[in-house]
């Protein structure tokens, strides 16, 4: 009976299995799926007041950001959409209130109107607010006497994909 020669596919599979066995024997930590890794910053909550605005109502917008990283973060850039329409005021705006590692902080964003000339109040009375954290930077803090001095560092990677939150709420129409 003739022996079969291993195919290139089987040789690669054998090499991979051997490498995995060596890594496990050496005590290497198991590989984790990308979904298991928490992003450095997350949007934890969105607060809109009043909770049930009518047409032409000025609404306050606040967002809670959590820093899961190992250093302070600041220079937060956002994209805010009301009923799917981006608000251009956020394109170049950065919020410089630093958030320490492991902490959450509520940031007051710009107020918005529930309806405007180019964004009429929806007929069904349902207003959707979407907030995405699009940019942020790690920062370093040092003291000059009693005055804190913040220095901007590199951009925080991984934004905005996992940092978008939608908060639809039912609004009463006038």
N, C-alpha and C positions, 0 to 999 in steps of 0.2 A: 504494500500500500504506500503510495507516494505522499509525502508531507506537503501541505500547502504553504506557500510563502506568504508571510503577512503583507497585506496591502499597505500603502502609505498611510491610509486613514487609520488602520489599526495600530501602526507604529506610533503615530502622533497621539492617539488615545492612550496607548501604553505609557508613553513618555509623560503625558499630563497626569495620569494616575500615579506614576512613580514620584513625580515632583510634589503632588498633593500629599502623598504619604510621608515624604521627607519633611515637608513643612509642618504637618501635624505632629510628627514625632519630635520636631525641634521646639514645639511649644508655640508656634506662630498663632496669633489670634485668628479666629475664623473670619472669612470675608463676610461683610454685611451687604444686604441689598441697598441700593441707593435710596429706596423709600424709607428705610429705617433711620437714616441720618436726618436730624433736625436742622433746618436752615439757621444761619446765624441770627437772623431777625425774623420775627413773625408779627403780623397784624392780629392782635388778640380780640379786639372788639371795635365796633363802630357805634357811636351814639349820635342820634339826630334828634334835636328838640325844636319845636314840639313834635311828639310822636305821631300825631295825625294832622298834618297841616292841610289847609285848603289851598285853593289857587292863590297865587301872588302872596305867599307867606314867606317871610324871612326865616330860614332854618339855621340853627347852629350845628356845626359839624365837629365832632371830636373823635379821635382815634387812639387806641391803646396799642403801643408797640412793646414787644418783649425782646430783650437782648439775651440770646443764648450763647453769645461768643465769650471770649476770654479777655476782651479789652473793651473800653468804652466806645460807643458809636454815636455819630451825630451827622449833620448835613443831610437830613432826610429829604428826598424828593418823592413826590407823590403824583399819581394820575388819578383824578377824580372824575367819575362819570355819573351824570344824573340822567336816568332813563336812557342809558347807552350813549349819551352825548358828552364828550370830554369838555371840561371847563379849562379854557386856555390859560387862566391865571396861574395854574400850577406848573406850566412848562419850564419856567426858569426859577421858580421859588424853591428855596431850601430852608428847612427848619433846623436851627442850630442848637436846640436844647439837648445836651448829651444824656445818654442813658448808660448807666454803669452795667458791667457784666452781671447777668442773673436777675436784673431788675426789669420791671415794667413801668412805663410812664404814659400818661395821657397827654396828648398834644392837641391843642385847639387849632383846627384848620380854618380856612376862610368860611364865612357864612355864605349861604347860597339861597336863591329864591326858588320856591317850589315850581314856579313857571316863569317864563320870560317870553319876549316877543318871538324869538326864534326857537323856543322850546316850550310849546304850549302844555298846559296841565293835561295829563292823560284823561281820556273820556271815562276809563274804568276807575279813576281815582287812585290807582296804585302807582306809587313813586318808588323807583329803584335807585339806590345809592351804591356805587361801586368804588372802593378805595384800593389802589394798588401801591405798595411801596416800591418805587422804581429804582431808587439810588440811595446809597448811604456810604459814609466813610468811617473807618476806624479813626479814633482820635487819641492823642496823648495829652495828659494834663501834668503841668508842673506849676509850682507856686513861685511867684516873685514877691517876696514878703508875704502879705496877706491876700494878694490878688492871684486868682487862678488864671493860668494862660493855657489855652487849648491849641494844639497843633494838629492840623488835618494830616492824615496818613493816607494809605491806599483805599481804593474803592472796595466795598464789601462785595464779594462774589456771590452769584446765585440769585440775584434779584432781577425781575420781579416774580418769576414763575410761581413760586409757592406762596406768595404773599398777597394774593388778591382775595378780598372778602366782599361778598354781596349782601346787602341788607335791604330787601324789599319791605315796605310797610304800607299799610292801607291808609290812604288819605281821604279826608272828607272833602267833597267838592262843594263850592259855594253856588 
